[in-house]
Amino acid sequence: MHLAVGTGTVTAIPKAGSASIRRALFGQLYEIPEREAPEGYWVAFVRHPLARLVSCYQHWIVNAFHHRMAVHGLTQGMPFADFVKAVAAIPDADADMHFKSQSALIDGQPDYIGRVETIRSDWKHAQSVFGVGPIGHHNRTDHAGWESFYSPELATIALERYQQDMEQYYEGHL
């Protein structure tokens, strides 16, 4: 997750453009140099927590159910509302990396925070710092706009679960 890029680090969070970031930096998804903790100049990319949760649901519950979700009591094809309520009840210490809060995964203050929603422009910063090429779009999860998945009540539950992410990375954005 903390990828070694020269003397610096790029943190690629699952379901926050990590496949695209890995491919842009290394041309592949696996067998990539990682660090236990960030070193040097540190860049991290985040995604709106509610959008990230929809992507996790579509990828791991609807499209390609994985045993890593069953460990948490999540089931293949379960309704989105049930998924959100279940994830909201799982503390970060026990959460799978695909729905653990981004603030817990980052666990520090990067020198620069980029957002998936503005990755084309934010990636230019990574290009200038690390001398890497452009970023593509890989591992896309097709679904309706994330906002359509949430009722006001469900959004409140998810926002409470990811309150720290919202405060740190998306202050003022629903």
N, CA, C and O atoms as a DFTB+ gen file, in Angstrom:
696 C
 N C O
     1  1       0.816      -1.188       0.000
     2  2       0.000       0.000       0.000
     3  2       0.864       1.257       0.000
     4  3       0.557       2.213      -0.712
     5  1       1.951       1.271       0.797
     6  2       2.928       2.358       0.739
     7  2       3.977       1.922      -0.285
     8  3       4.861       1.122       0.024
     9  1       3.875       2.439      -1.469
    10  2       4.723       2.002      -2.573
    11  2       6.024       2.792      -2.613
    12  3       6.025       4.020      -2.529
    13  1       7.128       2.068      -2.744
    14  2       8.443       2.695      -2.807
    15  2       8.678       3.219      -4.221
    16  3       8.762       2.446      -5.176
    17  1       8.781       4.533      -4.342
    18  2       9.027       5.177      -5.634
    19  2      10.302       6.002      -5.478
    20  3      10.272       7.124      -4.972
    21  1      11.419       5.430      -5.920
    22  2      12.708       6.088      -5.693
    23  2      12.938       6.242      -4.202
    24  3      12.850       5.273      -3.449
    25  1      13.233       7.462      -3.778
    26  2      13.442       7.719      -2.351
    27  2      12.146       8.163      -1.666
    28  3      12.147       8.454      -0.470
    29  1      11.052       8.216      -2.412
    30  2       9.777       8.646      -1.862
    31  2       8.770       7.522      -1.757
    32  3       9.091       6.351      -1.959
    33  1       7.534       7.906      -1.435
    34  2       6.460       6.941      -1.223
    35  2       5.167       7.457      -1.829
    36  3       4.836       8.637      -1.720
    37  1       4.439       6.542      -2.472
    38  2       3.078       6.832      -2.919
    39  2       2.180       5.813      -2.230
    40  3       2.383       4.605      -2.358
    41  1       1.182       6.309      -1.497
    42  2       0.236       5.416      -0.837
    43  2      -0.955       5.223      -1.758
    44  3      -1.651       6.177      -2.106
    45  1      -1.180       3.968      -2.151
    46  2      -2.274       3.596      -3.053
    47  2      -3.281       2.783      -2.246
    48  3      -3.031       1.622      -1.920
    49  1      -4.402       3.387      -1.928
    50  2      -5.422       2.766      -1.083
    51  2      -6.355       1.903      -1.927
    52  3      -6.793       2.340      -2.991
    53  1      -6.669       0.694      -1.480
    54  2      -7.612      -0.149      -2.225
    55  2      -8.946       0.565      -2.457
    56  3      -9.477       1.219      -1.559
    57  1      -9.473       0.430      -3.661
    58  2     -10.729       1.033      -4.109
    59  2     -10.633       2.558      -4.184
    60  3     -11.645       3.257      -4.145
    61  1      -9.400       3.062      -4.291
    62  2      -9.172       4.497      -4.467
    63  2      -8.143       4.700      -5.579
    64  3      -7.188       5.464      -5.436
    65  1      -8.366       3.997      -6.685
    66  2      -7.476       4.132      -7.832
    67  2      -6.173       3.366      -7.713
    68  3      -5.237       3.629      -8.468
    69  1      -6.090       2.428      -6.785
    70  2      -4.808       1.760      -6.542
    71  2      -4.303       0.963      -7.745
    72  3      -3.098       0.940      -7.996
    73  1      -5.192       0.312      -8.492
    74  2      -4.745      -0.441      -9.676
    75  2      -4.175       0.507     -10.723
    76  3      -3.145       0.216     -11.332
    77  1      -4.830       1.622     -10.930
    78  2      -4.340       2.609     -11.896
    79  2      -3.004       3.197     -11.440
    80  3      -2.097       3.389     -12.250
    81  1      -2.891       3.477     -10.161
    82  2      -1.647       4.034      -9.616
    83  2      -0.511       3.032      -9.742
    84  3       0.587       3.398     -10.158
    85  1      -0.752       1.779      -9.391
    86  2       0.289       0.747      -9.490
    87  2       0.757       0.573     -10.933
    88  3       1.953       0.461     -11.202
    89  1      -0.192       0.552     -11.842
    90  2       0.184       0.409     -13.264
    91  2       0.947       1.627     -13.767
    92  3       1.900       1.487     -14.533
    93  1       0.538       2.819     -13.345
    94  2       1.238       4.031     -13.782
    95  2       2.670       4.077     -13.248
    96  3       3.585       4.521     -13.942
    97  1       2.853       3.618     -12.024
    98  2       4.181       3.669     -11.411
    99  2       5.087       2.530     -11.840
   100  3       6.285       2.726     -12.043
   101  1       4.502       1.306     -11.984
   102  2       5.338       0.114     -12.177
   103  2       4.972      -0.732     -13.394
   104  3       5.678      -1.686     -13.722
   105  1       3.874      -0.387     -14.063
   106  2       3.462      -1.157     -15.231
   107  2       2.834      -2.496     -14.895
   108  3       2.612      -3.312     -15.790
   109  1       2.544      -2.742     -13.627
   110  2       1.952      -4.011     -13.192
   111  2       1.240      -3.806     -11.864
   112  3       1.366      -2.762     -11.224
   113  1       0.482      -4.838     -11.461
   114  2      -0.283      -4.733     -10.221
   115  2       0.399      -5.386      -9.021
   116  3       0.205      -4.964      -7.881
   117  1       1.196      -6.415      -9.286
   118  2       1.745      -7.216      -8.191
   119  2       3.259      -7.221      -8.233
   120  3       3.872      -6.766      -9.199
   121  1       3.854      -7.745      -7.165
   122  2       5.306      -7.807      -7.025
   123  2       5.911      -6.417      -7.198
   124  3       6.789      -6.185      -8.028
   125  1       5.404      -5.518      -6.383
   126  2       5.799      -4.110      -6.416
   127  2       6.501      -3.787      -5.095
   128  3       6.088      -4.271      -4.041
   129  1       7.551      -2.978      -5.145
   130  2       8.253      -2.645      -3.901
   131  2       7.373      -1.810      -2.960
   132  3       6.915      -0.722      -3.312
   133  1       7.154      -2.344      -1.770
   134  2       6.350      -1.643      -0.762
   135  2       7.204      -1.338       0.451
   136  3       8.245      -1.952       0.682
   137  1       6.735      -0.378       1.210
   138  2       7.400      -0.005       2.455
   139  2       6.450      -0.267       3.612
   140  3       5.233      -0.175       3.453
   141  1       7.000      -0.591       4.768
   142  2       6.192      -0.738       5.982
   143  2       5.601       0.615       6.377
   144  3       4.454       0.703       6.814
   145  1       6.397       1.653       6.215
   146  2       5.974       3.014       6.542
   147  2       6.521       3.953       5.464
   148  3       7.537       3.661       4.833
   149  1       5.847       5.064       5.264
   150  2       6.317       6.013       4.238
   151  2       7.718       6.544       4.550
   152  3       8.102       6.721       5.705
   153  1       8.454       6.788       3.479
   154  2       9.788       7.404       3.575
   155  2       9.884       8.480       2.518
   156  3       9.197       8.419       1.498
   157  1      10.730       9.463       2.756
   158  2      10.954      10.521       1.783
   159  2       9.690      11.334       1.520
   160  3       8.796      11.417       2.362
   161  1       9.639      11.928       0.334
   162  2       8.463      12.720      -0.026
   163  2       7.288      11.758      -0.188
   164  3       7.400      10.729      -0.854
   165  1       6.167      12.106       0.428
   166  2       5.041      11.170       0.541
   167  2       3.796      11.745      -0.107
   168  3       3.325      12.828       0.240
   169  1       3.279      10.981      -1.064
   170  2       2.034      11.328      -1.748
   171  2       1.022      10.214      -1.479
   172  3       1.358       9.031      -1.539
   173  1      -0.213      10.603      -1.183
   174  2      -1.286       9.619      -0.984
   175  2      -2.491      10.040      -1.811
   176  3      -2.747      11.230      -1.999
   177  1      -3.226       9.049      -2.301
   178  2      -4.455       9.311      -3.053
   179  2      -5.632       8.716      -2.294
   180  3      -5.580       7.581      -1.822
   181  1      -6.697       9.510      -2.186
   182  2      -7.905       9.108      -1.473
   183  2      -9.106       9.198      -2.410
   184  3      -9.025       9.750      -3.507
   185  1     -10.211       8.645      -1.947
   186  2     -11.469       8.674      -2.702
   187  2     -12.591       9.018      -1.719
   188  3     -12.530       8.658      -0.543
   189  1     -13.603       9.710      -2.209
   190  2     -14.730      10.030      -1.329
   191  2     -15.171       8.725      -0.665
   192  3     -15.423       7.739      -1.357
   193  1     -15.267       8.706       0.671
   194  2     -15.568       7.459       1.376
   195  2     -16.857       6.772       0.938
   196  3     -16.905       5.543       0.889
   197  1     -17.892       7.526       0.621
   198  2     -19.147       6.893       0.214
   199  2     -19.031       6.297      -1.182
   200  3     -19.622       5.253      -1.460
   201  1     -18.279       6.944      -2.060
   202  2     -18.022       6.392      -3.392
   203  2     -17.160       5.137      -3.284
   204  3     -17.393       4.155      -3.989
   205  1     -16.178       5.173      -2.411
   206  2     -15.288       4.019      -2.209
   207  2     -16.064       2.825      -1.677
   208  3     -15.802       1.689      -2.071
   209  1     -17.023       3.074      -0.781
   210  2     -17.828       1.996      -0.223
   211  2     -18.703       1.354      -1.297
   212  3     -18.862       0.133      -1.313
   213  1     -19.272       2.159      -2.194
   214  2     -20.062       1.620      -3.310
   215  2     -19.173       0.771      -4.203
   216  3     -19.574      -0.315      -4.621
   217  1     -17.980       1.247      -4.499
   218  2     -17.056       0.492      -5.342
   219  2     -16.680      -0.834      -4.695
   220  3     -16.613      -1.859      -5.373
   221  1     -16.435      -0.820      -3.395
   222  2     -16.127      -2.052      -2.663
   223  2     -17.295      -3.026      -2.756
   224  3     -17.104      -4.211      -3.026
   225  1     -18.486      -2.528      -2.534
   226  2     -19.696      -3.359      -2.607
   227  2     -19.838      -3.983      -3.998
   228  3     -20.023      -5.193      -4.125
   229  1     -19.753      -3.166      -5.019
   230  2     -19.927      -3.667      -6.391
   231  2     -18.861      -4.696      -6.738
   232  3     -19.156      -5.730      -7.336
   233  1     -17.617      -4.404      -6.359
   234  2     -16.518      -5.294      -6.719
   235  2     -16.534      -6.592      -5.915
   236  3     -16.489      -7.677      -6.494
   237  1     -16.598      -6.490      -4.584
   238  2     -16.397      -7.655      -3.731
   239  2     -17.669      -8.366      -3.300
   240  3     -17.600      -9.526      -2.894
   241  1     -18.823      -7.723      -3.372
   242  2     -20.068      -8.366      -2.946
   243  2     -20.912      -8.776      -4.150
   244  3     -21.495      -9.860      -4.154
   245  1     -20.982      -7.928      -5.161
   246  2     -21.837      -8.191      -6.322
   247  2     -21.089      -8.924      -7.437
   248  3     -21.550      -9.960      -7.914
   249  1     -19.946      -8.394      -7.851
   250  2     -19.275      -8.921      -9.052
   251  2     -18.344     -10.105      -8.803
   252  3     -18.338     -11.051      -9.590
   253  1     -17.576     -10.074      -7.748
   254  2     -16.549     -11.103      -7.531
   255  2     -16.420     -11.407      -6.044
   256  3     -15.417     -11.061      -5.420
   257  1     -17.437     -12.055      -5.479
   258  2     -17.418     -12.313      -4.038
   259  2     -16.153     -13.056      -3.652
   260  3     -15.713     -13.977      -4.340
   261  1     -15.585     -12.637      -2.545
   262  2     -14.329     -13.202      -2.075
   263  2     -14.466     -13.594      -0.604
   264  3     -15.150     -12.923       0.170
   265  1     -13.812     -14.679      -0.238
   266  2     -13.877     -15.176       1.143
   267  2     -13.441     -14.125       2.155
   268  3     -13.858     -14.174       3.312
   269  1     -12.611     -13.180       1.739
   270  2     -12.160     -12.143       2.669
   271  2     -13.327     -11.318       3.177
   272  3     -13.239     -10.722       4.251
   273  1     -14.426     -11.271       2.422
   274  2     -15.616     -10.551       2.863
   275  2     -16.456     -11.425       3.806
   276  3     -17.055     -10.925       4.758
   277  1     -16.490     -12.717       3.534
   278  2     -17.265     -13.644       4.371
   279  2     -16.748     -13.671       5.799
   280  3     -17.517     -13.872       6.739
   281  1     -15.463     -13.473       5.961
   282  2     -14.847     -13.443       7.289
   283  2     -15.527     -12.395       8.174
   284  3     -15.581     -12.539       9.395
   285  1     -16.042     -11.348       7.543
   286  2     -16.680     -10.249       8.268
   287  2     -18.204     -10.396       8.336
   288  3     -18.904      -9.471       8.745
   289  1     -18.713     -11.571       7.930
   290  2     -20.153     -11.792       7.963
   291  2     -20.888     -11.209       6.772
   292  3     -22.117     -11.144       6.768
   293  1     -20.150     -10.787       5.767
   294  2     -20.753     -10.242       4.553
   295  2     -21.042     -11.386       3.596
   296  3     -20.283     -12.354       3.538
   297  1     -22.127     -11.284       2.847
   298  2     -22.530     -12.376       1.963
   299  2     -22.670     -11.904       0.520
   300  3     -22.951     -10.737       0.246
   301  1     -22.467     -12.837      -0.379
   302  2     -22.558     -12.531      -1.800
   303  2     -23.946     -11.998      -2.146
   304  3     -24.958     -12.608      -1.798
   305  1     -23.987     -10.870      -2.824
   306  2     -25.232     -10.299      -3.301
   307  2     -26.117      -9.678      -2.231
   308  3     -27.257      -9.309      -2.515
   309  1     -25.620      -9.558      -1.013
   310  2     -26.441      -8.967       0.052
   311  2     -26.876      -7.561      -0.350
   312  3     -26.167      -6.890      -1.100
   313  1     -28.027      -7.106       0.135
   314  2     -28.485      -5.749      -0.192
   315  2     -27.462      -4.702       0.276
   316  3     -26.799      -4.872       1.299
   317  1     -27.357      -3.634      -0.487
   318  2     -26.394      -2.587      -0.174
   319  2     -26.617      -2.018       1.230
   320  3     -25.655      -1.784       1.961
   321  1     -27.857      -1.798       1.605
   322  2     -28.150      -1.245       2.934
   323  2     -27.610      -2.155       4.030
   324  3     -27.062      -1.666       5.018
   325  1     -27.754      -3.465       3.874
   326  2     -27.236      -4.410       4.863
   327  2     -25.703      -4.380       4.892
   328  3     -25.088      -4.472       5.955
   329  1     -25.110      -4.252       3.722
   330  2     -23.655      -4.159       3.613
   331  2     -23.140      -2.930       4.370
   332  3     -22.199      -3.029       5.157
   333  1     -23.756      -1.787       4.128
   334  2     -23.322      -0.552       4.793
   335  2     -23.456      -0.681       6.309
   336  3     -22.544      -0.310       7.048
   337  1     -24.576      -1.201       6.765
   338  2     -24.782      -1.346       8.210
   339  2     -23.773      -2.317       8.817
   340  3     -23.282      -2.090       9.923
   341  1     -23.465      -3.382       8.111
   342  2     -22.480      -4.350       8.610
   343  2     -21.086      -3.727       8.664
   344  3     -20.382      -3.865       9.665
   345  1     -20.691      -3.048       7.599
   346  2     -19.368      -2.411       7.563
   347  2     -19.260      -1.336       8.641
   348  3     -18.211      -1.190       9.268
   349  1     -20.325      -0.592       8.858
   350  2     -20.320       0.467       9.874
   351  2     -20.079      -0.095      11.272
   352  3     -19.579       0.612      12.147
   353  1     -20.428      -1.343      11.484
   354  2     -20.266      -1.965      12.800
   355  2     -18.888      -2.604      12.993
   356  3     -18.571      -3.070      14.087
   357  1     -18.077      -2.627      11.945
   358  2     -16.748      -3.250      12.028
   359  2     -15.699      -2.166      12.280
   360  3     -15.515      -1.291      11.434
   361  1     -15.018      -2.203      13.406
   362  2     -13.993      -1.181      13.676
   363  2     -12.796      -1.350      12.745
   364  3     -12.530      -2.442      12.243
   365  1     -12.082      -0.255      12.526
   366  2     -10.914      -0.297      11.644
   367  2      -9.921      -1.380      12.032
   368  3      -9.305      -1.989      11.157
   369  1      -9.755      -1.629      13.308
   370  2      -8.795      -2.642      13.761
   371  2      -9.125      -4.025      13.200
   372  3      -8.231      -4.857      13.047
   373  1     -10.401      -4.276      12.893
   374  2     -10.830      -5.575      12.381
   375  2     -11.215      -5.538      10.902
   376  3     -11.510      -6.582      10.320
   377  1     -11.217      -4.376      10.296
   378  2     -11.737      -4.202       8.938
   379  2     -10.776      -4.695       7.862
   380  3      -9.557      -4.624       8.012
   381  1     -11.350      -5.190       6.787
   382  2     -10.585      -5.523       5.595
   383  2     -10.069      -4.216       4.988
   384  3     -10.720      -3.178       5.106
   385  1      -8.917      -4.265       4.348
   386  2      -8.319      -3.049       3.793
   387  2      -9.208      -2.384       2.740
   388  3      -9.038      -1.197       2.463
   389  1     -10.136      -3.111       2.155
   390  2     -10.990      -2.533       1.118
   391  2     -12.091      -1.651       1.686
   392  3     -12.673      -0.848       0.957
   393  1     -12.388      -1.787       2.987
   394  2     -13.355      -0.871       3.600
   395  2     -12.862      -0.248       4.905
   396  3     -13.616       0.449       5.583
   397  1     -11.613      -0.495       5.255
   398  2     -11.011       0.198       6.402
   399  2     -10.939       1.684       6.042
   400  3     -10.784       2.031       4.872
   401  1     -11.048       2.548       7.030
   402  2     -11.004       3.982       6.731
   403  2      -9.653       4.350       6.107
   404  3      -8.619       3.763       6.426
   405  1      -9.695       5.319       5.229
   406  2      -8.478       5.759       4.557
   407  2      -7.516       6.419       5.536
   408  3      -6.299       6.299       5.396
   409  1      -8.062       7.113       6.525
   410  2      -7.192       7.747       7.524
   411  2      -6.422       6.688       8.317
   412  3      -5.272       6.917       8.691
   413  1      -7.031       5.551       8.575
   414  2      -6.325       4.465       9.271
   415  2      -5.260       3.847       8.376
   416  3      -4.185       3.482       8.852
   417  1      -5.547       3.727       7.090
   418  2      -4.574       3.154       6.159
   419  2      -3.395       4.104       5.933
   420  3      -2.248       3.666       5.854
   421  1      -3.675       5.383       5.833
   422  2      -2.607       6.367       5.622
   423  2      -1.807       6.539       6.902
   424  3      -0.577       6.510       6.873
   425  1      -2.494       6.719       8.028
   426  2      -1.875       6.785       9.351
   427  2      -0.708       7.772       9.411
   428  3       0.413       7.406       9.765
   429  1      -0.987       9.010       9.064
   430  2       0.036      10.045       9.119
   431  2      -0.342      11.235       8.249
   432  3      -1.476      11.346       7.783
   433  1       0.622      12.120       8.039
   434  2       0.407      13.337       7.251
   435  2       1.248      13.310       5.987
   436  3       2.420      13.685       6.022
   437  1       0.673      12.871       4.868
   438  2       1.433      12.918       3.615
   439  2       1.796      14.358       3.250
   440  3       1.156      15.310       3.696
   441  1       2.824      14.492       2.439
   442  2       3.210      15.815       1.937
   443  2       2.185      16.340       0.946
   444  3       2.015      17.551       0.799
   445  1       1.504      15.428       0.268
   446  2       0.501      15.819      -0.727
   447  2      -0.611      14.778      -0.742
   448  3      -0.347      13.575      -0.752
   449  1      -1.859      15.249      -0.744
   450  2      -3.022      14.363      -0.861
   451  2      -3.675      14.628      -2.206
   452  3      -4.094      15.750      -2.490
   453  1      -3.761      13.595      -3.030
   454  2      -4.502      13.674      -4.282
   455  2      -5.835      12.967      -4.113
   456  3      -5.991      12.122      -3.232
   457  1      -6.782      13.309      -4.948
   458  2      -8.114      12.689      -4.872
   459  2      -8.434      11.984      -6.185
   460  3      -8.098      12.470      -7.265
   461  1      -9.083      10.841      -6.076
   462  2      -9.503      10.096      -7.262
   463  2     -10.399      10.962      -8.136
   464  3     -10.328      10.902      -9.364
   465  1     -11.235      11.761      -7.501
   466  2     -12.177      12.591      -8.256
   467  2     -11.473      13.616      -9.146
   468  3     -12.051      14.094     -10.122
   469  1     -10.248      13.948      -8.815
   470  2      -9.463      14.903      -9.617
   471  2      -8.100      14.305      -9.966
   472  3      -7.098      15.018     -10.025
   473  1      -8.072      13.002     -10.193
   474  2      -6.789      12.300     -10.355
   475  2      -6.001      12.771     -11.575
   476  3      -4.771      12.798     -11.534
   477  1      -6.672      13.138     -12.642
   478  2      -5.936      13.603     -13.830
   479  2      -5.065      14.813     -13.490
   480  3      -3.890      14.847     -13.854
   481  1      -5.620      15.792     -12.805
   482  2      -4.822      16.971     -12.438
   483  2      -3.913      16.679     -11.249
   484  3      -2.774      17.145     -11.224
   485  1      -4.385      15.925     -10.269
   486  2      -3.567      15.634      -9.088
   487  2      -2.379      14.730      -9.429
   488  3      -1.324      14.824      -8.801
   489  1      -2.552      13.864     -10.414
   490  2      -1.461      12.963     -10.792
   491  2      -0.278      13.751     -11.353
   492  3       0.862      13.294     -11.275
   493  1      -0.539      14.925     -11.916
   494  2       0.551      15.751     -12.454
   495  2       1.559      16.089     -11.369
   496  3       2.751      16.234     -11.641
   497  1       1.077      16.215     -10.137
   498  2       1.996      16.464      -9.020
   499  2       2.929      15.264      -8.839
   500  3       4.141      15.433      -8.699
   501  1       2.367      14.054      -8.842
   502  2       3.190      12.850      -8.714
   503  2       4.174      12.753      -9.883
   504  3       5.325      12.356      -9.702
   505  1       3.717      13.114     -11.069
   506  2       4.609      13.085     -12.228
   507  2       5.796      14.031     -12.038
   508  3       6.935      13.676     -12.341
   509  1       5.524      15.228     -11.540
   510  2       6.607      16.199     -11.380
   511  2       7.571      15.800     -10.261
   512  3       8.776      16.028     -10.368
   513  1       7.047      15.210      -9.198
   514  2       7.897      14.826      -8.061
   515  2       8.701      13.569      -8.355
   516  3       9.893      13.507      -8.053
   517  1       8.050      12.560      -8.946
   518  2       8.693      11.255      -9.101
   519  2       9.150      10.955     -10.533
   520  3       9.795       9.934     -10.772
   521  1       8.823      11.833     -11.486
   522  2       9.243      11.603     -12.864
   523  2       8.583      10.398     -13.499
   524  3       9.209       9.685     -14.285
   525  1       7.325      10.164     -13.166
   526  2       6.589       9.020     -13.707
   527  2       5.676       9.474     -14.853
   528  3       5.448      10.667     -15.054
   529  1       5.166       8.497     -15.589
   530  2       4.310       8.782     -16.735
   531  2       2.870       9.072     -16.357
   532  3       2.531       9.196     -15.180
   533  1       2.030       9.179     -17.374
   534  2       0.608       9.468     -17.142
   535  2      -0.109       8.288     -16.487
   536  3       0.410       7.173     -16.430
   537  1      -1.294       8.562     -16.004
   538  2      -2.091       7.527     -15.343
   539  2      -3.265       7.144     -16.237
   540  3      -3.893       8.001     -16.859
   541  1      -3.550       5.852     -16.292
   542  2      -4.715       5.351     -17.024
   543  2      -5.820       5.003     -16.041
   544  3      -5.749       5.364     -14.866
   545  1      -6.837       4.307     -16.519
   546  2      -7.938       3.886     -15.646
   547  2      -8.056       2.367     -15.745
   548  3      -8.461       1.833     -16.778
   549  1      -7.704       1.688     -14.677
   550  2      -7.708       0.225     -14.647
   551  2      -8.623      -0.276     -13.534
   552  3      -8.854       0.421     -12.546
   553  1      -9.135      -1.476     -13.701
   554  2      -9.974      -2.138     -12.702
   555  2     -11.235      -1.338     -12.383
   556  3     -11.669      -1.267     -11.233
   557  1     -11.804      -0.748     -13.407
   558  2     -13.017       0.063     -13.243
   559  2     -14.180      -0.821     -12.808
   560  3     -14.402      -1.898     -13.362
   561  1     -14.917      -0.348     -11.810
   562  2     -16.130      -1.021     -11.363
   563  2     -17.310      -0.246     -11.926
   564  3     -17.539       0.902     -11.544
   565  1     -18.058      -0.860     -12.828
   566  2     -19.190      -0.184     -13.449
   567  2     -20.415      -0.243     -12.548
   568  3     -20.816      -1.312     -12.089
   569  1     -20.994       0.909     -12.306
   570  2     -22.222       1.013     -11.515
   571  2     -22.793       2.414     -11.697
   572  3     -22.120       3.307     -12.210
   573  1     -24.019       2.593     -11.279
   574  2     -24.645       3.913     -11.324
   575  2     -23.870       4.849     -10.405
   576  3     -23.060       4.398      -9.596
   577  1     -24.113       6.133     -10.524
   578  2     -23.456       7.093      -9.644
   579  2     -23.622       6.714      -8.186
   580  3     -24.700       6.291      -7.769
   581  1     -22.565       6.862      -7.413
   582  2     -22.580       6.386      -6.025
   583  2     -23.691       7.010      -5.192
   584  3     -24.214       6.375      -4.276
   585  1     -24.051       8.245      -5.505
   586  2     -25.086       8.931      -4.726
   587  2     -26.417       8.186      -4.771
   588  3     -27.189       8.226      -3.812
   589  1     -26.686       7.502      -5.896
   590  2     -27.968       6.812      -6.066
   591  2     -28.106       5.585      -5.155
   592  3     -29.206       5.049      -5.015
   593  1     -27.037       5.144      -4.550
   594  2     -27.067       3.972      -3.680
   595  2     -27.558       4.299      -2.267
   596  3     -27.956       3.407      -1.519
   597  1     -27.525       5.569      -1.915
   598  2     -27.765       5.967      -0.529
   599  2     -29.098       6.677      -0.324
   600  3     -29.447       7.605      -1.055
   601  1     -29.831       6.223       0.681
   602  2     -30.945       7.001       1.211
   603  2     -30.314       7.984       2.203
   604  3     -29.155       7.802       2.575
   605  1     -31.039       9.017       2.639
   606  2     -30.452       9.917       3.645
   607  2     -30.012       9.171       4.913
   608  3     -28.955       9.466       5.473
   609  1     -30.818       8.212       5.360
   610  2     -30.477       7.449       6.559
   611  2     -29.202       6.625       6.355
   612  3     -28.338       6.581       7.230
   613  1     -29.094       5.980       5.201
   614  2     -27.930       5.150       4.915
   615  2     -26.669       6.008       4.771
   616  3     -25.593       5.625       5.230
   617  1     -26.812       7.161       4.137
   618  2     -25.671       8.073       4.003
   619  2     -25.183       8.513       5.383
   620  3     -23.977       8.613       5.608
   621  1     -26.101       8.773       6.298
   622  2     -25.730       9.178       7.653
   623  2     -24.929       8.083       8.347
   624  3     -23.936       8.367       9.017
   625  1     -25.357       6.833       8.187
   626  2     -24.642       5.703       8.791
   627  2     -23.223       5.618       8.233
   628  3     -22.259       5.475       8.986
   629  1     -23.105       5.708       6.919
   630  2     -21.786       5.616       6.278
   631  2     -20.910       6.812       6.643
   632  3     -19.715       6.651       6.893
   633  1     -21.491       7.998       6.674
   634  2     -20.719       9.194       7.020
   635  2     -20.219       9.135       8.460
   636  3     -19.120       9.605       8.754
   637  1     -21.006       8.571       9.343
   638  2     -20.546       8.404      10.724
   639  2     -19.382       7.422      10.790
   640  3     -18.420       7.640      11.527
   641  1     -19.473       6.329      10.009
   642  2     -18.392       5.333       9.984
   643  2     -17.094       5.955       9.467
   644  3     -16.010       5.665       9.973
   645  1     -17.218       6.806       8.461
   646  2     -16.041       7.396       7.823
   647  2     -15.877       8.878       8.153
   648  3     -15.377       9.657       7.341
   649  1     -16.303       9.251       9.350
   650  2     -16.255      10.656       9.769
   651  2     -14.840      11.229       9.706
   652  3     -14.646      12.352       9.242
   653  1     -13.861      10.470      10.167
   654  2     -12.487      10.979      10.161
   655  2     -11.995      11.199       8.729
   656  3     -11.312      12.188       8.464
   657  1     -12.327      10.301       7.809
   658  2     -11.947      10.495       6.404
   659  2     -12.571      11.768       5.852
   660  3     -11.916      12.548       5.161
   661  1     -13.844      11.965       6.166
   662  2     -14.531      13.163       5.674
   663  2     -13.877      14.425       6.221
   664  3     -13.665      15.387       5.483
   665  1     -13.559      14.425       7.506
   666  2     -12.951      15.603       8.120
   667  2     -11.550      15.871       7.593
   668  3     -11.173      17.024       7.382
   669  1     -10.782      14.816       7.380
   670  2      -9.401      14.995       6.940
   671  2      -9.274      15.274       5.446
   672  3      -8.430      16.073       5.041
   673  1     -10.093      14.633       4.626
   674  2      -9.867      14.690       3.181
   675  2     -11.008      15.308       2.375
   676  3     -10.812      15.691       1.222
   677  1     -12.177      15.405       2.960
   678  2     -13.344      15.879       2.207
   679  2     -14.189      16.869       3.005
   680  3     -15.414      16.881       2.881
   681  1     -13.552      17.686       3.811
   682  2     -14.281      18.691       4.598
   683  2     -15.136      19.548       3.651
   684  3     -14.633      20.105       2.675
   685  1     -16.414      19.638       3.953
   686  2     -17.307      20.458       3.143
   687  2     -17.890      19.759       1.932
   688  3     -18.649      20.368       1.178
   689  1     -17.553      18.492       1.728
   690  2     -18.093      17.711       0.597
   691  2     -18.967      16.595       1.136
   692  3     -18.532      15.819       1.987
   693  1     -20.195      16.510       0.647
   694  2     -21.017      15.348       1.047
   695  2     -20.572      14.226       0.206
   696  3     -21.095      13.118       0.328
